[in-house]
Structure formats: structure tokens, C-alpha cells
């Protein structure tokens, strides 16, 4: 595998034909591990010293499980796990105001705005097992709106941490309320938890549904009912 030089003099992985690999390339810049995403943004995932310590911890875990971390299939596993965990918990280095940025626009629209079926993946803080599902977010603007793609980004800020679903739902609603200052915010999350599916009670078809309501979504029954109907039912077109 040939190497090329990227921005800041960092090495970037290249294919045998000399083209940069599709997807993301991981870079070490100034002693930090950085992860390049598909849209070419760079997220700092941790420093090299912390990464090395995490690799050593994973290697010891493999030994405690009765495995040989030196066998062929596991030699690179500690490094892969360290990098994966840094990626999966990158939300600790982000906040809602940061990901929304300047994507706020003056607009007189004061009816409900909803982005539904936002995919989310997170890690349960009790067992470090994944939970995954969908978030439905709505708000009623108070003189300004936000770029629609920013609502899924807010979900990512809190999903990419060690979490419990109940807290994450509240965090998303609070963040949107603080940044947008709308008339109201509603958030519903429905998710499946591998800590219930793979272990413990081993129930494969259970879902956990949580909600957080702010402003008119809590105080006005008609607004609340409309939100829950749109979040749970078919699209108005009947699709």
C-alpha cells in the first residue's frame, strides 16, 4: 500500500493505483489520532498516548477472556477496537451549537417543522453494548429556522457517547431549545438495545420508546397530539 502526503504533511493511505481510498482515511497529526469522514471533515478522536493505553487495555481483556492476542486474527484487534471506540464516542468533543454553526435563518414560519426517522446508533453505558433506532424531532419556530440537516447532526452529538436512552432524549430536546429558542420542541426516540437482545432477558422484538417535550409541545394538547401522531403514524400522503 503506497503512501501519499495530505494536508499538514500527514500521510494518507492510497491504493496500489495511487488513488485515495474511498470512505475515510485515518491520520496522525501532531501526535493526535484524527478520523477523516466521507464529507472530508476531520474529527479529533483522541491523542496517541491515550490510544496506546486503550490498545493495551483491550489486549489485556483478550487475555482475560482466554484468547491469545498474538494469534493472526487478533494481532491488530486492540488497535482496531481503540480506533473504533474513539469514533463511536466522538460526541464528547462536540456540542449542538458547534454542529449547527451559522445554519440559523430568519423566517416568519410558525408551524411545526419535523424531521422524522433519523437513524441513530449509540452505546449503552451499562454494558457497552450498542443500541440503535430512530429519532423523530419537531419544533415550532419563533422567528428563525435551522437547516434541516442540522437536526440529525444534533442527534449525533449525543448518540456518539456512552448513553442511556432516557437521558439522550432529554439532552437532544434541551440542546435544540437552547440554540433555537423556539415556541416548543418535541423529541421521540424508539430503539432496540442489544443488552436486552444478546444477553439478560434475550427478548428480540422489544423496543424502548422515550419522549421529551418542551414549550407548546407540553402545554398545548392539540400540538402534542399532532406531534405524536406524525411521529408514530404514516406520512400524511399515506406512504
Secondary structure, 3 states (H helix, E strand, C coil): CCEEECHHHCEEEECCCCCECCCCCEEEECCEEEEECCCCCEEEEEEHHHHHHHHHHHHHHHHHCCCCCCCHHHCCHHHHHHHHHHHHCHHHHCCHHHHHCCCEEECCCCCEEEEEEEEEEEEECCCCCEEEEEEEEEEECCCEEECCHHHHHHHHHHHCCEECHHHHHHHHHHHHHHHHCCCEEEEEEEEEEHHHHCCCCCCCCCCEEEEEEEEHHHHCHHHHHHHHHHHHCCCCCCC
